[in-house]
């Protein structure tokens, strides 16, 4: 397999992993390059036992929503109590242990789910793309990304013609989608038009965050996911180029903007040396990191167990793990970031 397949992308669907152990906090010494005024934040377990988690979003009701690739399910989680209910079920599940429903996003009060690796090229018979959630068990395909990928192959080597779409975010009335196998970001409209926004070399784009006109993408880098290859870049869509914002964290799988100027990323941790592709990071080696003005990262909380997705509600970070847990980190004591 090519290096594009040796990525954090395949790790998103690993299921039934060991529950997270003790999480020890580490305070970053700066806030976008300025001294921190807080004591060390700590992580608190909100809920466990949700099953595999591959992606997350904050809904219009202020709740957390998480996707479960192996079962084709989306759960709603109360961010205060951790109480979880089924929001939707019946989406295509993963076929080969990867893929299925990977991520979701909301436009107004409507949820849209990203589904991948469910078509004929991996032994399935479903459409890989974006599904509109019409009811708890009814969906409409609004964009067939898999067919687009097959008909418009990337410039980098690949093994799976339909790609592996990893993350979804809303953008100018439609969506942006990262493809960690085909090394590109796609733009998708709600009427099904698909185009390539930007293509990369083998850098494995994973998480994506849209904040106003700014689009940030996390890059895991190829195996062995060295820290210097874990980057966050800022896209310039009009010119199809990207500039590096920060680098130096292992196997980045997500990125989020807090407030107006604070940029955080999620490191899944240390890749096991010599392991086969799609092997999750070593237990308890993940971290929540924060970007500095000088292009470095500060560790905010470490020893997270294979985190996969990050959201912010107010001053609280919510970190979902491959093993079905959600941890919350209260950052309200950090000096104003808004």
Secondary structure, 3 states (H helix, E strand, C coil): CCHHHCCHHHHHHCCCCCCCCCCCECCCCEECCEECCCCCCCEEEEECCCCCCCEEEECCCCCEEEEECCCCEEEEECCCCCCEEEEEECCCCCCCCCCEEEEEEEECCEEEEEEECCCHHHCCCCCCEEEEEEECCEEEEEECHHHHHHHCCCCCCCCCCCCCEEEEEEECCEEEEEECCCCEEEEECCCCCEEEEEECCCCCEEEEEEECCEEEEEECCCCCCCHHHCEEEEEECCCCEEEEEEECCCCEEEEEEECCCEEEEEECCCECCCCCCCCCECCCCEEEEEECCCCCEEEEEEEECCEEEEEEECCEEEEEECCCCEEEEECCCCCCCC
